């Protein structure tokens, strides 16, 4: 019992002597300003702006591979990094500058290949994941896939 009382007394003494200083007196004004500046920069995002967000290949024969290059610019105030680009199906394959930094004002390209699968009017979506405020952008390709005349 004596050991328990002695332990509580020691812990209590440490708490009372350790908290006698006012914590706000220890904060330096220059650190507050630096933190405010850092936090303000965190609200600045890059912005990806595509010259076109949709491309129509028109009529193509079934199985014909086609491709289109989507051009974009970082119109934001921070470096742009594209982390992923995925399509709505395996017949559409995007190629992009993965994890490369694109400075504000600089441009880049994303190549989208389509293998001509499907029948009739086809629309495929590519979702671009980047460090923008929204986090995701979408571009689309369209084509009218004409039926194979040799199919029976």
C-alpha positions in Angstrom: 0.0 0.0 0.0 2.9 2.3 0.8 4.4 1.7 -2.6 1.2 2.6 -4.3 0.8 5.9 -2.4 4.5 6.7 -3.0 4.1 6.0 -6.8 1.0 8.3 -7.0 2.8 11.0 -5.2 5.8 10.8 -7.6 3.6 10.9 -10.6 1.6 13.8 -9.2 4.8 15.8 -8.4 6.0 15.3 -12.0 2.7 16.5 -13.4 2.6 19.6 -11.3 6.2 20.6 -11.9 6.2 19.8 -15.6 3.2 21.9 -16.4 4.1 25.1 -14.6 5.2 26.9 -17.9 2.6 28.4 -20.2 2.8 26.5 -23.5 1.8 29.5 -25.6 4.8 31.4 -24.3 7.1 28.8 -26.0 5.6 29.4 -29.5 7.8 31.6 -31.7 6.2 34.1 -34.0 8.4 33.2 -37.0 7.3 29.6 -36.7 3.7 30.6 -36.7 4.2 32.7 -39.9 6.2 29.8 -41.6 3.3 27.4 -40.7 0.7 29.8 -42.1 2.7 30.2 -45.3 3.1 26.4 -45.6 -0.6 25.8 -45.1 -1.5 28.4 -47.7 0.7 26.6 -50.2 -1.2 23.3 -49.5 -4.4 24.8 -50.9 -2.7 25.5 -54.3 -3.4 22.7 -56.8 -2.4 22.0 -60.3 -5.1 21.9 -62.9 -5.1 19.7 -66.0 -6.7 21.3 -69.0 -7.2 19.2 -72.1 -7.3 20.8 -75.6 -10.2 18.4 -76.2 -11.9 16.0 -73.8 -13.6 13.9 -76.5 -12.5 12.5 -79.9 -14.6 10.8 -82.5 -12.8 8.3 -84.9 -15.9 8.2 -87.1 -16.6 5.0 -88.9 -14.0 2.2 -88.6 -13.9 -1.4 -89.7 -14.2 -4.0 -86.9 -10.8 -4.9 -85.5 -9.1 -1.8 -86.9 -6.6 -0.4 -84.4 -6.8 3.4 -84.1 -5.1 5.9 -81.7 -5.4 9.5 -80.8 -3.2 11.9 -78.8 -4.9 14.1 -76.2 -2.8 17.2 -75.5 -3.1 18.9 -72.1 -1.6 21.8 -70.1 -1.0 22.3 -66.4 -3.0 25.5 -66.0 -2.7 25.5 -62.2 -0.2 27.0 -59.8 1.5 23.8 -58.6 3.3 20.9 -60.3 1.0 18.3 -61.9 1.6 14.6 -61.4 -0.5 12.0 -63.2 -0.5 8.8 -61.1 -2.9 6.7 -63.2 -5.0 6.5 -66.4 -7.4 3.6 -66.8 -10.0 2.9 -69.4 -13.5 1.6 -69.1 -12.5 -1.7 -70.9 -9.5 -3.6 -72.0 -10.0 -2.6 -75.6 -8.8 0.9 -74.9 -5.2 1.5 -73.6 -4.0 4.9 -72.5 -0.2 5.8 -72.4 0.7 8.8 -70.2 3.6 10.4 -68.5 3.3 8.3 -65.3 4.6 10.0 -62.1 6.4 12.7 -64.1 6.2 16.2 -62.8 4.7 18.8 -65.2 5.4 22.3 -64.0 2.7 25.0 -64.2 2.3 26.2 -67.8 4.0 23.1 -69.3 2.2 20.7 -71.6 2.0 17.0 -72.0 0.4 14.3 -74.1 -1.7 11.2 -73.5 -1.9 8.6 -76.2 -5.2 6.5 -76.3 -5.3 3.4 -78.4 -8.5 1.6 -79.3 -8.5 -1.9 -80.9 -11.8 -1.5 -82.8 -13.9 -4.0 -80.9 -17.6 -3.9 -80.5 -20.4 -3.2 -82.9 -22.2 0.0 -83.8 -21.6 3.2 -81.9 -19.0 2.7 -79.2 -17.9 5.2 -76.5 -15.0 4.5 -74.2 -14.0 6.6 -71.2 -10.4 7.1 -69.8 -10.2 8.2 -66.2 -7.1 10.2 -65.4 -6.0 10.3 -61.7 -3.8 13.2 -60.8 -3.0 15.5 -57.9 -5.6 18.0 -58.9 -8.2 19.3 -56.6 -10.9 17.0 -58.0 -8.4 14.1 -58.2 -9.9 12.6 -61.4 -10.6 13.9 -64.9 -12.2 12.0 -67.8 -11.6 12.0 -71.5 -13.6 10.0 -74.1 -13.2 8.4 -77.5 -16.0 7.4 -79.8 -16.3 5.3 -83.0 -18.9 3.7 -85.1 -17.6 0.1 -85.5 -18.8 -1.4 -88.8 -19.7 -5.0 -88.8 -17.3 -7.5 -90.4 -18.7 -8.4 -93.8 -17.0 -11.8 -93.7 -18.7 -12.9 -90.4 -21.5 -15.4 -90.9 
